[in-house]
Amino acid sequence: MRFPKLFEPGRVGTMEVKNRIIGSPMERNYCTAEGRVTQRYIDYLAARAHGGVGMMYTEATYVDPRGKGREFQMGLYHDDLIPELGRLVAAVHRHGGRVGPELHFGGRVVNPEVSGLESRAPSVVPYVGAGGWSPRALDRDDIAELVDSFAAAARRAAEAGCDFVGIHGAHGYLLSQFLSPYCNKRDDEYGGDLAGRMRFPLAVITAVRRSIRTEMPVVFRISGDEHQENGLALADVCAIAPHLVAAGVDLIDVSAGMYETNWWITQPMEMPQGVLAPLAREVRKHVKVPVSVSGRLTDPSVAEHLLESGASDFVTLGRALHADPDFPVKARAGRLAEICTCVACNQGCSDMHARGLPIICLVNTTTGREREYAIRPTPAKKRIVVVGGGPAGLESARVLALRGHAVTLFERDDEPGGQLLLSRLVPGREELAGHLPWLVGEGRRAGVRLELGVEATSAVVLAEHPELIVVATGAAPGLPAIPGIMDSPVVDPYEILRRPIGGGRALVIGGGIRGIGVARVLAAKGVRVDLVEVGKELATDIASRSRRFQVGALLDQRNVTVHLGTTVEKLGEHDAVLWNGTDRLELTDLTLIVPTRTLLPVTRVSDDLYGRGDTPPIFLLGDCVQPRTALEAIHEAAALGHRL
């Protein structure tokens, strides 16, 4: 077996677990507004149970409507919710999986505009993201009621047939708010020193333990470090952990962060895999129950190393299973090239979740649409030509071939990937290109005929006698309508990324990720860079958690000057005039002008085909329709592939 520790059976309390993989409690926005489980949710978890996960949470599941953080979050606050949860549990059990909820109350981070009720917390410590509302401090009666709410929700989970009960004590939610000196300013028996701050969480664990059968395990999730000044630190957690076990916890699941430091909760691609391992390793020294760890674990080799090195007893995988429900069975069989690996872009999952939308996945278009996008053989096999080997073209070709069509894909470059290939050249964004080998490999395994290094003219396309044509030729950099730009030393941003030029002074126009990438690679070559962005923020076109790392790395460059809220009014041979709404600024001695905001659809092939009278139906995809994100292009491609 390739990964013997990862697939070694384990035990949580008295519960046997077939391997060391725990599916994390990702919130998904798949429930109804009353917190009820839907068929979409059942299909999603059933797919992951079928894929071989050892045990998995449902998600952070609110025990009282006052603690509800998202409109479509799962709830377990009333007996009326038991039947649907029971259906979900039965579906997971049919595939040999173990499942349980993570009991949750949001506290200070709850926005009353979502819950419809006043938020409550240990103390009046507002969270800026909660819509400007301040929570009310819980009194003793409120605390007693909440203890009962957690216990009642645990009892409902047991009645629904769940295998274990999780308790959410991490990420700055209510239980961790009591534990954290940053959030807990109480001067009664529930505050003050560590013993006081632990009192409520320990009461919840005790009540949960009493409300369920003895052999049903209790799992507690905790932030090993909140990474917040005056917040919960690793030394505190190591002191807390033995008390959790004494109260009845059978496994401690180590995460990190709180809402103020949310990049530690869902780490972007700019952070390394296994980044939380040191926290779990230290906590594990203080308890005799198993410890699990989360934190960007998308490579089975990394997971195996953590287990083998003694950092943890289990690994908690969230986005890895979100991207590929069959991650366990593929890893166990050594089919590593077939794993659809999470690239930690956070665009389809955490950013969609924050917007209140059902989460999807950039790399796996079937995620969250398991029933809708199940491969259904086409009733009429057709010859289809796909023009363009970027992410949209590759995804459409893959799906079309899986459904039985005869697909030929033309890509003019020797290597497919389109704009996604350029991410390899942008510091910190290299993992995005890691999706391409899977797309290409799966396309070939499905039967796609890849013609690389071939310019697909209309004649080349029609020589294949296609019955349908899919055009996914992407977009190319264009020139903004700035006076004097044609007389300036303007350079294609993609060429700068491929072959950065050293020395001189550059004006980079646009503060999206392309502009930041260009500015960083030029700065690393010693170029003095002025970056101009008309908006008030940088990198708004990438996920929020990545943004802080990309912007921070840019601002750390001493030879980069950023001009926000600024326009470029005029360009000359070696100068530029900027306007920030108040003052004009002249830049001189410019050797490079690099516009990065303007992308233009590449439509030459489709225009030629439309100009003929003998062409079959043509479908356009992705940036050649309108430049957008890879997430949008790939999902548009999948939708077409399942429709044709």
C-alpha positions in Angstrom: 0.0 0.0 0.0 1.4 3.5 -1.0 0.3 5.3 2.2 0.2 2.7 5.0 -0.3 5.2 7.9 -3.0 7.1 6.1 -5.0 4.0 5.5 -4.3 2.3 8.8 -7.6 1.7 10.7 -8.0 3.9 13.7 -10.3 4.3 16.8 -12.1 7.3 18.3 -13.3 6.3 21.6 -15.0 2.9 21.0 -15.7 3.8 17.3 -13.7 2.0 14.7 -12.6 4.1 11.8 -11.4 2.5 8.6 -8.6 5.0 7.9 -7.1 8.2 9.3 -9.0 10.6 7.1 -11.6 12.9 8.6 -13.8 15.0 6.4 -13.9 18.6 7.8 -17.1 20.5 8.7 -17.1 22.9 5.8 -20.3 25.0 5.6 -21.8 24.7 2.2 -25.0 26.7 2.0 -26.8 23.6 0.8 -29.5 23.6 3.4 -32.9 25.4 3.5 -33.3 28.7 5.3 -34.6 26.8 8.3 -31.5 24.7 8.4 -33.0 21.6 6.9 -30.9 19.0 5.0 -31.6 18.9 1.2 -31.1 16.2 -1.4 -28.2 18.2 -2.7 -26.5 17.9 0.7 -27.2 14.2 0.8 -25.8 13.6 -2.6 -22.7 15.6 -1.7 -21.8 13.7 1.5 -22.8 10.3 0.0 -20.3 10.9 -2.8 -17.5 11.5 -0.2 -18.6 8.4 1.8 -18.4 6.4 -1.4 -15.0 7.9 -2.0 -13.6 6.2 1.1 -13.3 8.9 3.8 -13.0 7.3 7.3 -15.3 9.7 9.1 -16.7 13.1 8.4 -18.6 15.9 9.9 -21.7 17.4 8.3 -20.8 21.1 9.0 -21.0 23.7 11.7 -24.6 23.1 12.8 -26.3 25.7 14.9 -28.0 24.6 18.1 -30.1 27.7 18.4 -31.4 30.1 15.7 -29.7 33.0 17.6 -26.4 31.4 16.8 -27.0 31.0 13.1 -24.3 32.6 11.0 -25.4 31.9 7.4 -28.8 31.9 5.8 -28.5 28.3 4.5 -26.5 26.8 7.3 -27.4 23.5 8.8 -29.4 23.6 12.0 -30.3 21.0 14.7 -32.3 23.2 17.1 -35.6 21.3 16.8 -36.8 17.7 16.7 -38.5 18.5 13.4 -35.1 18.5 11.7 -34.2 14.9 12.7 -35.9 13.1 9.8 -33.9 14.8 7.0 -30.6 14.4 9.0 -31.6 10.7 9.3 -31.9 10.4 5.6 -28.4 11.9 5.2 -26.9 9.5 7.8 -28.5 6.5 6.1 -27.1 7.6 2.7 -23.6 7.9 4.2 -24.0 4.5 6.0 -24.9 2.8 2.7 -21.4 3.6 1.6 -19.7 2.5 4.8 -19.1 6.0 6.1 -19.2 7.5 9.6 -20.8 10.9 10.1 -21.8 13.4 12.7 -22.6 17.1 13.1 -20.4 19.8 14.5 -22.5 21.6 17.1 -22.1 25.3 16.8 -23.3 28.7 18.1 -21.9 31.8 16.4 -21.9 34.3 19.2 -20.3 37.7 18.5 -19.7 37.0 14.8 -23.4 36.5 14.0 -24.9 39.2 11.9 -28.5 39.8 13.2 -29.4 40.7 9.6 -28.9 37.0 8.8 -30.2 35.3 12.0 -33.0 37.8 12.5 -32.2 37.9 16.2 -29.9 39.7 18.6 -26.4 38.2 18.8 -25.1 37.1 22.1 -21.6 36.5 23.3 -19.5 36.2 26.5 -18.8 40.0 26.4 -19.6 43.1 24.4 -16.7 42.7 22.0 -18.0 43.6 18.5 -16.8 42.0 15.3 -16.5 44.4 12.5 -17.8 42.0 9.9 -21.1 41.5 11.8 -22.8 44.4 10.1 -21.9 46.9 12.7 -23.9 45.2 15.4 -22.6 44.6 19.0 -23.5 41.4 20.8 -25.3 41.4 24.2 -23.3 39.7 27.0 -24.9 36.4 28.1 -26.2 36.2 31.6 -26.1 33.1 33.7 -29.6 32.0 32.7 -28.7 32.5 29.0 -25.6 30.3 29.6 -27.6 27.6 31.2 -30.1 27.6 28.3 -27.3 27.3 25.8 -25.8 24.3 27.6 -29.2 22.7 27.3 -29.4 23.6 23.6 -26.1 21.9 22.9 -27.2 18.8 24.8 -30.5 18.7 23.0 -28.9 19.0 19.6 -26.5 16.1 20.5 -29.5 14.0 21.5 -31.1 14.8 18.1 -27.9 13.8 16.3 -28.0 10.4 18.1 -31.7 9.9 17.3 -30.9 10.6 13.6 -28.3 7.7 13.7 -25.1 9.8 13.7 -21.9 8.0 14.6 -20.3 10.8 16.7 -21.0 14.3 17.8 -18.6 17.2 17.1 -18.4 20.4 19.1 -17.2 23.6 17.5 -14.7 25.2 19.9 -12.6 26.9 17.2 -12.5 29.8 14.8 -13.8 32.5 17.1 -17.3 31.0 17.6 -19.0 31.0 21.0 -17.1 28.3 22.8 -13.8 29.7 21.7 -15.0 33.2 22.5 -15.3 32.0 26.1 -11.8 30.4 26.0 -10.2 33.5 24.4 -9.0 36.4 26.5 -9.5 38.6 23.4 -13.2 38.0 23.4 -13.9 37.1 27.1 -13.8 40.2 29.4 -16.1 38.8 32.0 -15.4 39.3 35.7 -17.7 36.5 37.0 -17.1 32.7 37.3 -17.1 32.4 33.4 -14.3 34.8 32.8 -10.9 35.9 34.2 -8.3 33.1 34.5 -8.2 30.0 32.3 -10.3 28.0 34.8 -13.1 30.6 34.5 -12.9 30.8 30.7 -13.1 27.1 30.4 -16.1 26.7 32.6 -18.8 27.1 29.9 -17.1 24.9 27.2 -16.5 22.2 29.8 -20.2 22.4 30.9 -21.2 22.0 27.2 -19.0 18.9 26.8 -20.4 17.4 30.0 -24.0 18.0 29.0 -23.4 16.6 25.5 -21.7 13.6 26.9 -24.7 12.9 29.3 -27.3 13.3 26.5 -25.9 10.6 24.2 -25.1 6.9 24.6 -21.8 6.2 26.4 -20.1 4.6 23.3 -20.9 7.5 21.0 -17.7 9.6 20.6 -17.4 13.3 21.2 -15.0 15.3 19.1 -13.9 18.8 20.0 -12.5 21.3 17.4 -10.2 24.0 18.7 -7.9 26.7 17.3 -4.4 25.8 18.4 -3.5 29.4 18.0 -5.8 32.3 17.1 -2.9 34.3 15.8 -4.5 37.4 17.4 -2.9 39.8 19.9 -4.3 38.9 23.3 -6.0 35.9 21.8 -5.9 32.2 22.5 -2.3 30.9 22.1 -0.8 27.5 21.8 0.3 27.4 25.5 -3.3 28.0 26.5 -4.6 25.3 24.3 -2.1 22.8 25.7 -3.3 23.6 29.2 -7.0 23.4 28.1 -6.7 20.1 26.2 -6.4 17.7 29.2 -9.6 19.3 30.7 -11.5 18.7 27.5 -10.5 15.0 27.7 -11.5 14.8 31.3 -14.9 16.2 30.5 -15.6 13.5 27.9 -13.8 14.4 24.6 -12.6 11.4 22.6 -10.6 13.3 19.9 -9.2 16.8 19.6 -9.3 18.3 16.2 -6.7 21.1 15.8 -7.3 24.0 13.5 -6.3 27.7 13.9 -7.4 31.3 13.6 -10.5 33.4 14.3 -12.5 35.7 12.1 -10.0 38.6 12.6 -7.3 36.2 11.3 -9.5 34.2 8.9 -6.6 33.3 6.6 -5.6 30.8 9.3 -9.0 29.1 9.1 -9.0 28.6 5.3 -5.5 28.9 4.1 -4.9 30.3 0.6 -2.4 28.9 -1.8 0.2 31.4 -0.6 0.5 29.4 2.6 2.3 26.0 2.8 0.7 22.6 3.1 0.5 21.2 6.6 1.0 24.6 8.1 -0.8 23.7 11.3 1.2 20.6 12.0 3.4 22.2 14.7 0.2 23.1 16.7 -1.2 19.6 16.6 2.2 18.1 17.5 2.4 20.1 20.6 -1.2 19.5 21.7 -0.7 15.8 21.2 2.0 15.8 23.9 -0.6 16.8 26.5 -3.4 14.2 25.9 -3.9 10.5 25.6 -6.7 10.7 23.1 -6.2 11.0 19.3 -5.4 14.3 17.8 -6.3 15.4 14.3 -5.0 18.3 12.3 -6.3 20.4 9.4 -4.6 23.1 7.3 -4.1 22.8 3.5 -3.7 19.0 3.4 -4.3 18.3 -0.3 -1.4 15.9 -1.0 -1.6 12.4 0.4 2.2 12.3 0.8 2.0 15.3 3.1 -0.8 13.7 5.1 1.2 10.5 5.4 4.3 12.4 6.6 2.3 14.1 9.3 1.0 10.8 10.6 4.3 9.0 10.3 6.2 11.8 12.0 3.8 11.8 15.0 2.4 15.3 14.4 -1.1 13.8 14.6 -3.2 10.6 14.7 -5.7 11.7 12.1 -5.8 14.3 9.3 -8.8 16.5 8.7 -9.3 17.2 5.0 -11.8 19.8 3.8 -11.0 21.3 0.4 -9.1 18.2 -0.7 -12.3 16.1 -0.4 -14.4 19.0 -1.8 -12.2 19.0 -4.9 -12.2 15.2 -5.2 -14.6 13.0 -3.2 -12.6 10.0 -4.4 -9.3 11.3 -3.0 -9.1 8.4 -0.5 -9.7 5.5 -2.9 -7.4 7.1 -5.5 -4.6 7.7 -3.0 -4.9 4.2 -1.6 -4.7 2.6 -5.0 -1.7 4.9 -6.0 -3.7 6.6 -8.7 -2.2 10.0 -7.8 -2.4 11.5 -11.3 -6.1 11.0 -11.2 -6.7 13.0 -8.0 -8.4 16.3 -8.8 -6.2 18.3 -6.5 -7.4 21.4 -4.6 -5.3 24.4 -5.6 -6.4 26.5 -2.6 -7.8 29.3 -4.8 -10.8 29.7 -2.4 -12.9 31.1 -5.2 -15.6 28.5 -5.4 -15.7 27.5 -1.8 -14.9 30.1 0.9 -15.6 33.1 -1.2 -18.9 31.7 -2.4 -19.8 30.8 1.2 -19.1 34.3 2.4 -21.5 35.7 -0.3 -24.2 33.3 0.9 -24.2 31.2 -2.2 -24.0 27.4 -2.5 -20.3 26.5 -2.7 -18.8 25.0 -5.8 -15.2 24.2 -6.9 -13.0 25.7 -9.5 -11.2 22.4 -10.3 -14.2 20.0 -10.0 -17.3 21.2 -11.7 -19.3 18.2 -10.3 -18.8 19.3 -6.7 -22.2 20.3 -5.3 -23.9 19.1 -8.5 -23.4 15.4 -8.0 -26.8 14.5 -9.3 -27.2 17.2 -11.9 -23.7 16.6 -13.5 -23.6 12.8 -13.2 -22.2 11.7 -16.6 -25.1 10.7 -18.8 -24.2 9.1 -22.2 -25.3 11.2 -25.2 -28.2 9.8 -27.1 -26.5 10.9 -30.4 -22.8 10.7 -30.7 -21.3 13.6 -32.7 -18.0 14.7 -34.1 -17.1 17.8 -32.1 -14.1 20.2 -32.6 -12.9 22.3 -29.7 -10.7 25.3 -30.6 -8.5 26.4 -27.7 -6.8 24.5 -25.0 -7.3 26.8 -22.1 -9.3 25.7 -19.0 -12.6 26.3 -20.7 -11.7 24.3 -23.8 -10.2 21.5 -21.8 -13.1 21.1 -19.5 -15.7 21.2 -22.2 -13.7 18.6 -24.2 -13.4 16.3 -21.1 -17.1 16.3 -20.4 -18.1 15.9 -24.0 -15.8 12.9 -24.4 -17.0 11.3 -21.2 -20.5 11.5 -22.6 -19.5 9.6 -25.7 -18.8 12.3 -28.3 -15.8 12.1 -30.6 -13.8 15.2 -29.6 -10.8 16.8 -31.2 -9.2 19.8 -29.5 -6.8 22.1 -31.3 -4.3 24.3 -29.3 -1.9 26.6 -31.1 0.8 26.4 -28.4 2.8 23.3 -27.7 1.5 23.2 -24.2 -2.2 23.5 -23.3 -3.4 25.8 -20.5 -3.9 29.3 -21.9 -3.8 32.0 -19.3 -3.8 29.4 -16.5 -0.2 28.6 -17.6 0.9 32.1 -16.8 0.0 31.6 -13.1 3.2 29.6 -12.9 5.1 32.9 -13.4 3.2 34.9 -10.7 4.8 34.6 -7.3 2.5 32.7 -4.9 0.0 31.7 -7.6 1.9 28.8 -9.1 -0.5 26.2 -7.8 -3.3 27.3 -10.1 -1.4 25.8 -13.0 -1.4 22.5 -11.1 -4.9 21.9 -12.3 -3.8 21.6 -15.9 -2.1 18.1 -15.8 -5.4 16.7 -14.4 -7.5 18.4 -17.0 -5.2 17.2 -19.8 -4.9 13.7 -18.3 -8.6 13.3 -17.8 -9.4 14.5 -21.2 -7.0 12.0 -22.8 -8.4 9.2 -20.6 -11.9 10.1 -21.7 -10.8 9.9 -25.4 -10.1 13.5 -26.4 -7.7 13.8 -29.3 -5.3 16.6 -28.5 -3.7 18.4 -31.4 -1.1 20.7 -29.9 1.0 23.3 -31.8 -1.7 23.6 -34.4 -3.3 26.9 -35.4 -7.0 26.1 -35.8 -8.0 28.2 -38.8 -11.5 27.8 -40.2 -10.1 25.5 -42.9 -8.4 23.3 -40.3 -11.5 23.1 -38.2 -13.9 22.3 -41.1 -11.5 19.7 -42.5 -12.5 17.5 -39.5 -16.1 17.5 -40.7 -17.4 18.5 -37.3 -21.1 18.4 -36.5 -20.6 20.9 -33.7 -17.8 23.4 -33.0 -16.8 24.8 -29.6 -14.7 27.9 -29.6 -12.7 28.7 -26.5 -9.9 30.9 -27.8 -9.7 33.1 -24.7 -8.6 36.7 -24.5 -5.4 38.7 -25.1 -4.1 41.9 -23.6 -5.4 45.1 -25.3 -4.4 48.7 -25.1 -6.5 51.1 -22.9 -7.7 54.3 -24.6 -5.1 56.6 -23.0 -3.8 59.5 -25.0 -0.3 59.0 -26.2 -0.2 55.2 -25.6 0.9 54.4 -29.1 4.0 56.6 -28.7 4.9 55.1 -25.3 7.2 52.1 -24.6 4.2 49.9 -24.1 4.8 46.2 -23.6 2.5 43.1 -23.4 2.1 42.1 -19.8 2.2 38.4 -20.7 5.6 38.9 -22.3 6.8 40.6 -19.2 5.8 37.6 -17.1 7.5 35.2 -19.5 10.7 37.3 -19.9 10.9 40.1 -17.3 13.2 42.9 -18.2 15.7 44.3 -15.6 16.6 47.9 -14.8 14.9 51.2 -15.6 11.5 52.4 -14.5 8.1 50.9 -15.3 4.5 52.1 -15.1 2.2 49.2 -14.4 -1.5 50.1 -15.1 -4.0 48.0 -13.1 -3.8 46.6 -9.6 -5.5 43.3 -10.2 -3.5 40.0 -9.8 -2.0 40.5 -13.3 -0.7 43.9 -12.4 0.6 42.8 -9.0 2.3 39.8 -10.6 3.9 42.0 -13.3 5.0 44.5 -10.7 6.5 41.9 -8.4 8.5 40.1 -11.1 9.8 43.5 -12.4 10.7 44.6 -9.0 12.6 41.4 -8.4 14.7 42.3 -11.5 15.6 45.7 -10.0 13.1 47.7 -11.9 11.6 50.8 -10.2 7.9 50.3 -10.5 4.9 52.6 -10.2 1.6 50.7 -10.1 -1.5 52.7 -10.8 -5.0 51.4 -9.8 -8.1 53.5 -10.4 -10.0 51.6 -7.6 -9.4 52.0 -3.8 -8.2 48.4 -3.3 -5.7 46.0 -4.9 -6.2 42.4 -6.1 -10.0 42.5 -5.9 -10.1 39.9 -8.6 -8.8 37.1 -6.4 -10.0 35.4 -3.2 -10.0 37.6 -0.1 -7.6 35.4 1.9 -5.0 35.4 -0.9 -5.4 39.2 -1.3 -3.6 40.0 2.0 -0.6 37.9 1.0 -0.3 39.3 -2.5 -0.8 42.9 -1.5 1.6 42.5 1.5 4.3 41.0 -0.7 3.9 43.8 -3.2 4.1 46.6 -0.5 7.2 44.9 0.9 9.1 45.7 -2.3 11.0 48.9 -1.6 11.2 49.8 -5.3 7.4 49.7 -5.8 5.2 52.7 -5.4 1.4 52.1 -5.4 -1.0 54.9 -6.5 -4.6 54.0 -5.5 -7.7 55.9 -6.7 -5.6 57.2 -9.6 -6.0 57.4 -13.3 -3.4 57.6 -16.1 -4.3 60.8 -18.1 -1.6 60.9 -20.7 1.4 59.0 -21.8 4.5 60.1 -23.7 7.7 58.6 -25.0 9.1 58.3 -21.5 6.6 60.0 -19.2 3.1 59.8 -17.8 0.6 62.1 -16.2 -1.4 60.7 -13.3 -4.5 62.2 -11.6 -5.7 61.1 -8.1 -8.8 63.3 -8.0 -6.9 66.1 -6.3 -3.4 66.4 -7.7 -1.6 65.7 -10.9 1.6 63.8 -10.7 4.2 63.5 -13.5 6.3 60.4 -13.9 9.5 60.7 -15.9 12.3 58.4 -17.2 9.9 55.6 -17.9 11.3 52.7 -19.9 8.3 50.4 -19.8 4.5 50.9 -19.8 2.6 47.7 -18.9 -1.2 47.9 -19.2 -2.8 44.9 -17.4 -6.5 45.9 -17.0 -7.6 45.5 -20.6 -8.3 42.0 -22.0 -9.9 41.6 -25.4 -11.8 38.5 -26.6 -9.9 36.6 -29.3 -12.5 35.9 -32.0 -10.7 35.6 -35.3 -11.5 31.9 -35.7 -15.2 32.2 -34.7 -15.5 35.3 -36.9 -14.2 33.4 -39.9 -16.5 30.5 -39.2 -19.5 32.7 -38.8 -18.6 34.4 -42.2 -19.0 31.1 -44.0 -22.4 29.6 -44.9 -21.5 26.0 -44.5 -20.6 25.8 -40.9 -22.3 23.6 -38.3 -23.6 25.1 -35.0 -20.9 27.1 -33.1 -20.7 27.6 -29.3 -18.4 30.1 -27.7 -17.0 29.7 -24.2 -15.1 31.6 -21.6 -13.0 34.7 -22.3 -13.7 34.8 -26.0 -17.3 35.7 -25.0 -16.3 38.1 -22.3 -13.1 38.0 -20.1 -13.9 36.7 -16.7 -12.4 34.4 -14.1 -11.2 30.8 -14.5 -14.0 29.7 -12.2 -16.6 31.2 -14.5 -15.0 29.9 -17.6 -14.6 26.3 -16.4 -18.2 26.1 -15.1 -19.6 27.6 -18.3 -17.7 24.9 -20.1 -19.0 22.1 -17.9 -22.6 23.3 -18.4 -22.2 23.2 -22.2 -20.6 19.8 -22.1 -23.5 18.3 -20.1 -26.0 20.0 -22.4 -24.8 19.1 -25.9 
